[in-house]
Amino acid sequence: MKTRALLLVIAFALTPHVHAALCAKHKGSAFIANVGECKECGGFTSSGAFKLCAKCSAKLAQCQACRADLKAGEKPSEPVKKVEKKEGDTPAIIHRAPNGKAFPAHWGEPPRAQTRDLRPFPGGYGSGSGTLARWIQMNLDKDAAKAGEKKPDPKPAPNPNSVPASENDSSEIGKVTTALDVWAKSKTSCAGNYSYTVRFVSAFGFGSTTTIVVENSKVVERRYVEFDRSRPVLLGDPAPPNNNYVEKGAQVGKATQGAPAKPLDELYADARKIAAEELQPRDRRYVATDKNGLLLSCFIIDTRIADDAPRRGVAIDSITLAAPKPALKN
């Protein structure tokens, strides 16, 4: 009973300090901490103990979006004032980080597809997915380059065999047309006998390869192999499910996994349309050929998606032509 009474006395004694809206002793160095809607900007705090007074841990009744981070003894900046809206004004969309800090308006919309990892963000934007962290760093690098502080890191191409083509480059159709002319000659020399491989590798380590075998311009075989480098099988662990397969004859095209069983003529017809398609501001087109001049890539991706963006068009890893048959002697 004595212990319970002592705990009640301590709880009642601490209650006024825990729920104090302002630090009466250190107003000049108080951080923001209350959970709830901020009266100044309408934002919300993310944690009941996220920001406290630097000296005595008393709470302040404003959200962290209204005051900059400060050290002990420093005075916080003035809170952001509400902008009065006028009739007919279009409301501006403000994108915010998980900690409530607003992104610069010229950065645009953050990527919608997010990874499930957790890491700290650069620039004081809190923490969250790696996708958002890379997007923030990319925009910080762009801003720094414009200010002359440093050059941004070059963007990695989504496919190592692809060379990015300019959005306004009118020669893209010409590149594809030239590659298709090379294919027309190569198809004759190999008599329509060849194979090609489509490879997919995720940013998270898993992927697959699909090999299409064509004879006399018709698909006769499809081979599919999956792999997952991010999940090594340890001794004693059950083997992962095996979705690999080999299709031949009438079975070709039955399985749902893997690249579609199409001859190159069908893929190249799609590539011609993709090369002539008008790009949207968010789009980027890639066109690439192999050492023999055969078309490997002609696809469009949405630059708003940071990881594993879908490729709309043709994306081939390699093409192998059958050796021409020697002429029969009379």
Contacts in CASP RR format, 6 or more apart in sequence:
PFRMAT RR
TARGET T0000
AUTHOR 0000-0000-0000
METHOD contacts of the structure
MODEL  1
MKTRALLLVIAFALTPHVHAALCAKHKGSAFIANVGECKECGGFTSSGAF
KLCAKCSAKLAQCQACRADLKAGEKPSEPVKKVEKKEGDTPAIIHRAPNG
KAFPAHWGEPPRAQTRDLRPFPGGYGSGSGTLARWIQMNLDKDAAKAGEK
KPDPKPAPNPNSVPASENDSSEIGKVTTALDVWAKSKTSCAGNYSYTVRF
VSAFGFGSTTTIVVENSKVVERRYVEFDRSRPVLLGDPAPPNNNYVEKGA
QVGKATQGAPAKPLDELYADARKIAAEELQPRDRRYVATDKNGLLLSCFI
IDTRIADDAPRRGVAIDSITLAAPKPALKN
17 56 0 8 1.000
17 58 0 8 1.000
18 59 0 8 1.000
19 59 0 8 1.000
20 58 0 8 1.000
20 59 0 8 1.000
21 34 0 8 1.000
21 59 0 8 1.000
21 60 0 8 1.000
21 61 0 8 1.000
22 30 0 8 1.000
22 58 0 8 1.000
22 60 0 8 1.000
22 61 0 8 1.000
23 29 0 8 1.000
23 30 0 8 1.000
23 53 0 8 1.000
23 55 0 8 1.000
23 56 0 8 1.000
23 58 0 8 1.000
23 59 0 8 1.000
23 60 0 8 1.000
24 58 0 8 1.000
25 55 0 8 1.000
25 56 0 8 1.000
25 58 0 8 1.000
26 53 0 8 1.000
26 54 0 8 1.000
26 55 0 8 1.000
26 56 0 8 1.000
26 58 0 8 1.000
26 73 0 8 1.000
28 73 0 8 1.000
28 75 0 8 1.000
28 76 0 8 1.000
29 53 0 8 1.000
29 54 0 8 1.000
29 55 0 8 1.000
29 70 0 8 1.000
29 72 0 8 1.000
29 73 0 8 1.000
29 74 0 8 1.000
29 75 0 8 1.000
29 76 0 8 1.000
30 52 0 8 1.000
30 53 0 8 1.000
30 54 0 8 1.000
30 58 0 8 1.000
30 59 0 8 1.000
30 60 0 8 1.000
30 76 0 8 1.000
31 51 0 8 1.000
31 52 0 8 1.000
31 53 0 8 1.000
31 54 0 8 1.000
31 60 0 8 1.000
31 64 0 8 1.000
31 67 0 8 1.000
31 70 0 8 1.000
31 76 0 8 1.000
32 45 0 8 1.000
32 50 0 8 1.000
32 51 0 8 1.000
32 59 0 8 1.000
32 60 0 8 1.000
32 61 0 8 1.000
32 62 0 8 1.000
32 63 0 8 1.000
32 64 0 8 1.000
32 66 0 8 1.000
32 67 0 8 1.000
33 45 0 8 1.000
33 47 0 8 1.000
33 48 0 8 1.000
33 49 0 8 1.000
33 50 0 8 1.000
33 51 0 8 1.000
33 52 0 8 1.000
33 59 0 8 1.000
33 60 0 8 1.000
34 45 0 8 1.000
34 48 0 8 1.000
34 59 0 8 1.000
34 60 0 8 1.000
34 61 0 8 1.000
34 62 0 8 1.000
35 44 0 8 1.000
35 45 0 8 1.000
35 47 0 8 1.000
35 48 0 8 1.000
36 44 0 8 1.000
36 45 0 8 1.000
36 63 0 8 1.000
37 43 0 8 1.000
37 44 0 8 1.000
37 63 0 8 1.000
38 44 0 8 1.000
38 45 0 8 1.000
38 62 0 8 1.000
38 63 0 8 1.000
38 65 0 8 1.000
38 66 0 8 1.000
39 61 0 8 1.000
39 62 0 8 1.000
40 62 0 8 1.000
40 63 0 8 1.000
40 66 0 8 1.000
40 79 0 8 1.000
40 80 0 8 1.000
40 81 0 8 1.000
40 82 0 8 1.000
41 63 0 8 1.000
41 65 0 8 1.000
41 66 0 8 1.000
41 79 0 8 1.000
41 80 0 8 1.000
41 82 0 8 1.000
42 63 0 8 1.000
43 63 0 8 1.000
43 65 0 8 1.000
43 100 0 8 1.000
44 63 0 8 1.000
44 100 0 8 1.000
45 51 0 8 1.000
45 63 0 8 1.000
45 64 0 8 1.000
46 64 0 8 1.000
46 98 0 8 1.000
46 99 0 8 1.000
46 100 0 8 1.000
48 59 0 8 1.000
50 64 0 8 1.000
50 99 0 8 1.000
51 60 0 8 1.000
51 64 0 8 1.000
52 58 0 8 1.000
52 59 0 8 1.000
53 59 0 8 1.000
53 60 0 8 1.000
54 70 0 8 1.000
54 71 0 8 1.000
54 72 0 8 1.000
54 73 0 8 1.000
55 72 0 8 1.000
55 73 0 8 1.000
62 79 0 8 1.000
63 100 0 8 1.000
64 99 0 8 1.000
64 100 0 8 1.000
64 101 0 8 1.000
65 80 0 8 1.000
65 96 0 8 1.000
65 100 0 8 1.000
65 101 0 8 1.000
65 102 0 8 1.000
66 79 0 8 1.000
66 80 0 8 1.000
67 76 0 8 1.000
67 77 0 8 1.000
67 79 0 8 1.000
68 76 0 8 1.000
68 77 0 8 1.000
69 124 0 8 1.000
70 76 0 8 1.000
70 77 0 8 1.000
85 91 0 8 1.000
92 105 0 8 1.000
93 109 0 8 1.000
94 102 0 8 1.000
94 103 0 8 1.000
94 105 0 8 1.000
95 102 0 8 1.000
95 103 0 8 1.000
95 107 0 8 1.000
95 108 0 8 1.000
95 109 0 8 1.000
95 110 0 8 1.000
96 102 0 8 1.000
96 103 0 8 1.000
97 103 0 8 1.000
97 121 0 8 1.000
97 124 0 8 1.000
97 125 0 8 1.000
97 126 0 8 1.000
97 132 0 8 1.000
97 136 0 8 1.000
98 125 0 8 1.000
98 126 0 8 1.000
98 127 0 8 1.000
98 128 0 8 1.000
99 124 0 8 1.000
99 125 0 8 1.000
99 126 0 8 1.000
99 127 0 8 1.000
101 124 0 8 1.000
101 125 0 8 1.000
101 126 0 8 1.000
103 110 0 8 1.000
103 125 0 8 1.000
103 136 0 8 1.000
103 139 0 8 1.000
104 139 0 8 1.000
104 143 0 8 1.000
107 139 0 8 1.000
109 304 0 8 1.000
110 132 0 8 1.000
110 135 0 8 1.000
111 131 0 8 1.000
111 132 0 8 1.000
111 135 0 8 1.000
111 304 0 8 1.000
111 305 0 8 1.000
111 306 0 8 1.000
112 304 0 8 1.000
112 305 0 8 1.000
113 131 0 8 1.000
113 305 0 8 1.000
113 306 0 8 1.000
113 307 0 8 1.000
113 308 0 8 1.000
114 129 0 8 1.000
114 130 0 8 1.000
114 131 0 8 1.000
114 132 0 8 1.000
115 129 0 8 1.000
115 130 0 8 1.000
115 131 0 8 1.000
115 204 0 8 1.000
115 307 0 8 1.000
116 129 0 8 1.000
117 128 0 8 1.000
117 129 0 8 1.000
117 130 0 8 1.000
118 127 0 8 1.000
118 128 0 8 1.000
118 129 0 8 1.000
119 127 0 8 1.000
119 128 0 8 1.000
119 129 0 8 1.000
119 130 0 8 1.000
119 133 0 8 1.000
120 126 0 8 1.000
120 127 0 8 1.000
120 128 0 8 1.000
120 133 0 8 1.000
121 127 0 8 1.000
121 128 0 8 1.000
121 132 0 8 1.000
121 133 0 8 1.000
121 136 0 8 1.000
122 133 0 8 1.000
122 136 0 8 1.000
122 137 0 8 1.000
122 140 0 8 1.000
123 136 0 8 1.000
123 140 0 8 1.000
125 136 0 8 1.000
131 306 0 8 1.000
131 307 0 8 1.000
134 306 0 8 1.000
135 306 0 8 1.000
138 152 0 8 1.000
138 155 0 8 1.000
141 150 0 8 1.000
141 151 0 8 1.000
141 152 0 8 1.000
141 153 0 8 1.000
142 152 0 8 1.000
144 150 0 8 1.000
144 152 0 8 1.000
145 151 0 8 1.000
145 152 0 8 1.000
157 163 0 8 1.000
157 164 0 8 1.000
157 286 0 8 1.000
158 286 0 8 1.000
158 301 0 8 1.000
158 309 0 8 1.000
158 311 0 8 1.000
159 286 0 8 1.000
159 288 0 8 1.000
159 297 0 8 1.000
159 311 0 8 1.000
159 315 0 8 1.000
161 288 0 8 1.000
161 290 0 8 1.000
161 296 0 8 1.000
161 297 0 8 1.000
161 317 0 8 1.000
162 286 0 8 1.000
162 287 0 8 1.000
162 288 0 8 1.000
162 296 0 8 1.000
162 297 0 8 1.000
162 299 0 8 1.000
162 315 0 8 1.000
163 286 0 8 1.000
163 287 0 8 1.000
163 288 0 8 1.000
164 284 0 8 1.000
164 285 0 8 1.000
164 286 0 8 1.000
165 172 0 8 1.000
165 175 0 8 1.000
165 285 0 8 1.000
165 286 0 8 1.000
165 287 0 8 1.000
167 279 0 8 1.000
167 283 0 8 1.000
167 284 0 8 1.000
167 285 0 8 1.000
172 275 0 8 1.000
172 285 0 8 1.000
172 287 0 8 1.000
173 272 0 8 1.000
173 275 0 8 1.000
173 276 0 8 1.000
174 275 0 8 1.000
175 275 0 8 1.000
175 287 0 8 1.000
175 289 0 8 1.000
176 271 0 8 1.000
176 272 0 8 1.000
176 275 0 8 1.000
176 287 0 8 1.000
176 295 0 8 1.000
176 298 0 8 1.000
177 272 0 8 1.000
178 293 0 8 1.000
179 289 0 8 1.000
179 293 0 8 1.000
179 294 0 8 1.000
179 295 0 8 1.000
180 268 0 8 1.000
180 271 0 8 1.000
180 272 0 8 1.000
180 295 0 8 1.000
182 289 0 8 1.000
182 292 0 8 1.000
182 293 0 8 1.000
182 294 0 8 1.000
183 264 0 8 1.000
183 268 0 8 1.000
183 294 0 8 1.000
183 295 0 8 1.000
186 292 0 8 1.000
186 294 0 8 1.000
186 321 0 8 1.000
187 194 0 8 1.000
187 217 0 8 1.000
187 264 0 8 1.000
187 265 0 8 1.000
189 321 0 8 1.000
189 324 0 8 1.000
190 321 0 8 1.000
190 322 0 8 1.000
190 323 0 8 1.000
190 324 0 8 1.000
191 216 0 8 1.000
191 322 0 8 1.000
191 324 0 8 1.000
191 325 0 8 1.000
192 214 0 8 1.000
192 215 0 8 1.000
192 216 0 8 1.000
192 217 0 8 1.000
192 322 0 8 1.000
193 214 0 8 1.000
193 215 0 8 1.000
193 216 0 8 1.000
193 321 0 8 1.000
193 322 0 8 1.000
194 214 0 8 1.000
194 264 0 8 1.000
194 319 0 8 1.000
194 320 0 8 1.000
194 321 0 8 1.000
194 322 0 8 1.000
195 211 0 8 1.000
195 212 0 8 1.000
195 213 0 8 1.000
195 214 0 8 1.000
195 319 0 8 1.000
195 320 0 8 1.000
196 211 0 8 1.000
196 212 0 8 1.000
196 214 0 8 1.000
196 264 0 8 1.000
196 316 0 8 1.000
196 317 0 8 1.000
196 318 0 8 1.000
196 319 0 8 1.000
196 320 0 8 1.000
197 209 0 8 1.000
197 210 0 8 1.000
197 211 0 8 1.000
197 212 0 8 1.000
197 316 0 8 1.000
197 317 0 8 1.000
197 318 0 8 1.000
198 209 0 8 1.000
198 210 0 8 1.000
198 212 0 8 1.000
198 258 0 8 1.000
198 259 0 8 1.000
198 315 0 8 1.000
198 316 0 8 1.000
198 317 0 8 1.000
199 208 0 8 1.000
199 209 0 8 1.000
199 210 0 8 1.000
199 317 0 8 1.000
200 207 0 8 1.000
200 208 0 8 1.000
200 209 0 8 1.000
201 207 0 8 1.000
202 307 0 8 1.000
202 308 0 8 1.000
203 307 0 8 1.000
203 308 0 8 1.000
204 230 0 8 1.000
204 307 0 8 1.000
204 308 0 8 1.000
205 228 0 8 1.000
205 229 0 8 1.000
205 230 0 8 1.000
206 226 0 8 1.000
206 227 0 8 1.000
206 228 0 8 1.000
206 229 0 8 1.000
206 230 0 8 1.000
206 231 0 8 1.000
207 226 0 8 1.000
207 227 0 8 1.000
207 228 0 8 1.000
208 224 0 8 1.000
208 225 0 8 1.000
208 226 0 8 1.000
208 227 0 8 1.000
208 257 0 8 1.000
208 258 0 8 1.000
209 224 0 8 1.000
209 225 0 8 1.000
209 317 0 8 1.000
210 222 0 8 1.000
210 223 0 8 1.000
210 224 0 8 1.000
210 258 0 8 1.000
210 259 0 8 1.000
211 221 0 8 1.000
211 222 0 8 1.000
211 223 0 8 1.000
211 224 0 8 1.000
212 219 0 8 1.000
212 221 0 8 1.000
212 222 0 8 1.000
212 259 0 8 1.000
212 261 0 8 1.000
212 262 0 8 1.000
212 263 0 8 1.000
213 219 0 8 1.000
213 220 0 8 1.000
213 221 0 8 1.000
213 222 0 8 1.000
213 223 0 8 1.000
214 220 0 8 1.000
214 263 0 8 1.000
214 264 0 8 1.000
217 263 0 8 1.000
217 265 0 8 1.000
218 263 0 8 1.000
219 252 0 8 1.000
219 261 0 8 1.000
219 262 0 8 1.000
219 263 0 8 1.000
220 248 0 8 1.000
220 249 0 8 1.000
220 252 0 8 1.000
221 246 0 8 1.000
221 247 0 8 1.000
221 248 0 8 1.000
221 249 0 8 1.000
221 252 0 8 1.000
222 246 0 8 1.000
222 247 0 8 1.000
222 252 0 8 1.000
222 253 0 8 1.000
222 255 0 8 1.000
222 261 0 8 1.000
223 245 0 8 1.000
223 246 0 8 1.000
223 247 0 8 1.000
224 243 0 8 1.000
224 244 0 8 1.000
224 245 0 8 1.000
224 246 0 8 1.000
224 255 0 8 1.000
224 257 0 8 1.000
224 258 0 8 1.000
225 244 0 8 1.000
226 242 0 8 1.000
226 243 0 8 1.000
226 244 0 8 1.000
226 257 0 8 1.000
228 240 0 8 1.000
231 240 0 8 1.000
233 239 0 8 1.000
233 240 0 8 1.000
243 257 0 8 1.000
245 255 0 8 1.000
245 257 0 8 1.000
247 253 0 8 1.000
247 254 0 8 1.000
247 255 0 8 1.000
247 261 0 8 1.000
252 261 0 8 1.000
253 260 0 8 1.000
253 261 0 8 1.000
264 319 0 8 1.000
267 314 0 8 1.000
267 316 0 8 1.000
268 295 0 8 1.000
268 314 0 8 1.000
270 313 0 8 1.000
270 314 0 8 1.000
271 295 0 8 1.000
271 298 0 8 1.000
271 313 0 8 1.000
271 314 0 8 1.000
274 285 0 8 1.000
274 298 0 8 1.000
274 299 0 8 1.000
274 300 0 8 1.000
274 312 0 8 1.000
274 313 0 8 1.000
274 314 0 8 1.000
275 285 0 8 1.000
275 287 0 8 1.000
275 298 0 8 1.000
277 285 0 8 1.000
277 300 0 8 1.000
279 285 0 8 1.000
279 300 0 8 1.000
282 302 0 8 1.000
282 303 0 8 1.000
282 304 0 8 1.000
283 300 0 8 1.000
283 301 0 8 1.000
283 302 0 8 1.000
283 303 0 8 1.000
284 300 0 8 1.000
284 301 0 8 1.000
284 303 0 8 1.000
285 298 0 8 1.000
285 299 0 8 1.000
285 300 0 8 1.000
286 297 0 8 1.000
286 298 0 8 1.000
286 299 0 8 1.000
286 300 0 8 1.000
286 301 0 8 1.000
287 295 0 8 1.000
287 297 0 8 1.000
287 298 0 8 1.000
288 295 0 8 1.000
288 296 0 8 1.000
288 297 0 8 1.000
288 298 0 8 1.000
289 295 0 8 1.000
289 296 0 8 1.000
290 296 0 8 1.000
290 318 0 8 1.000
290 319 0 8 1.000
292 319 0 8 1.000
294 319 0 8 1.000
295 314 0 8 1.000
295 316 0 8 1.000
296 314 0 8 1.000
296 315 0 8 1.000
296 316 0 8 1.000
296 317 0 8 1.000
296 318 0 8 1.000
296 319 0 8 1.000
297 314 0 8 1.000
297 315 0 8 1.000
297 316 0 8 1.000
298 313 0 8 1.000
298 314 0 8 1.000
299 311 0 8 1.000
299 312 0 8 1.000
299 313 0 8 1.000
299 314 0 8 1.000
299 315 0 8 1.000
300 311 0 8 1.000
300 312 0 8 1.000
300 313 0 8 1.000
301 309 0 8 1.000
301 310 0 8 1.000
301 311 0 8 1.000
301 312 0 8 1.000
302 309 0 8 1.000
302 310 0 8 1.000
303 309 0 8 1.000
END
